[in-house]
Amino acid sequence: MKIMAMATSLMAFLSCGGQAYTNLDTDAFEKKAAEEGTALVDVRTAGEYAEGHLKGAANIDCQEDGFLGKIEAAYPKETPLAIYCRSGKRSAAAAKKLTKAGYTVFNMLGGINAWTEAGKGIAKDGDGILVAYFSATGTTAAVAADLAEATGATLYEIKPAVKYTDADLDWRNENSRSSVEMKDKESRPEIVKDLEDAGSYDTIFIGFPVWWYTAPTVINTFVEAYGFEGKTVIFFATSGGSDLKKANADFKAAYPKIDWKDGKTLNGESKEDIKAWAESLLR
Ligand SMILES: Cc1cc2nc3c(=O)[nH]c(=O)nc-3n(C[C@H](O)[C@H](O)[C@H](O)COP(=O)(O)O)c2cc1C
């Protein structure tokens, strides 16, 4: 029985051209997909993929027009492809097509159904991504919500322990709270420290309103509270027109152990533009 199962799991199927693809059970597939140079591809629909997929899998729907063209655009023929679908049917058909086109293909028997039945983990887009924001008057909060929706990230509000009043925000008054804080590079307005599982995020977007051409010092408080050493951090902001050049440079210099990627202002950008920008950074 065991020998039969092994034989099935390793059985190679011949296509018309005489080339073969290989069926693997979930354990063997997991090992193969983890091999250096192997591309892991989920060939289900985008909707199915969004519900949960194997960690690190790309998504190219095998039932959409141009499937082979998309694969060829993404992977050279020398790249071994480890592919799966829901139950193993669609991926078997795709494996035939890909093998005929010259690829070496490994197909997961039983698909993601068998994978979850075997107790193996599933990832979702947005896992490990945090969108944290501070917003005094709501503009940045709206952009942060769009960014979190576009990326599937966890949304978190950075809350000053003492909220800013309208008087605090009066930049024309040099004695207002914001003016005083922004003149003092060492000021660290207290925050409510309630971000859970901070260490579980690999990519952290941090949003804020530009104040005096840079980030409000409450952002320094947040960064120092959680460290984010070795993590990727990307700023986004809203402003009356200023860009993020100064904030990007200030924070890169102040916290060199963070892997900073230059962020940008998202003034009036559409949800689609925000999504495209985030995807270009997350690729
Ligand atoms: C104290 C203070 C300083 C500001 N400094 C700048 C600035 O230097 N450049 C700029 O373009 N906008 C500046 N603004 C405008 C805000 O960046 C802008 O209104 C922002 O969208 C507000 O975001 P929020 O609603 O999330 O707080 C400043 C606003 C305040 C309250």
The ligand as a Gaussian input file, in Angstrom:
#p B3LYP/6-31G(d) Opt

LIG

0 1
 C        1.594000      72.286000      12.653000
 C        1.415000      72.057000      11.190000
 C        2.486000      72.206000      10.324000
 C        2.330000      71.961000       8.968000
 N        3.413000      72.080000       8.143000
 C        3.279000      71.830000       6.816000
 C        4.400000      71.910000       5.933000
 O        5.530000      72.172000       6.332000
 N        4.189000      71.662000       4.616000
 C        2.954000      71.357000       4.113000
 O        2.826000      71.143000       2.926000
 N        1.863000      71.247000       4.943000
 C        2.005000      71.472000       6.267000
 N        0.917000      71.346000       7.088000
 C       -0.367000      70.930000       6.523000
 C       -0.645000      69.434000       6.780000
 O        0.473000      68.644000       6.405000
 C       -1.852000      68.937000       5.974000
 O       -2.967000      69.741000       6.218000
 C       -2.169000      67.475000       6.270000
 O       -2.898000      66.926000       5.185000
 C       -2.991000      67.276000       7.547000
 O       -3.155000      65.892000       7.770000
 P       -4.076000      65.282000       8.934000
 O       -5.509000      65.715000       8.648000
 O       -3.927000      63.807000       8.793000
 O       -3.572000      65.811000      10.230000
 C        1.052000      71.604000       8.454000
 C       -0.022000      71.477000       9.333000
 C        0.158000      71.691000      10.688000
 C       -1.018000      71.516000      11.617000

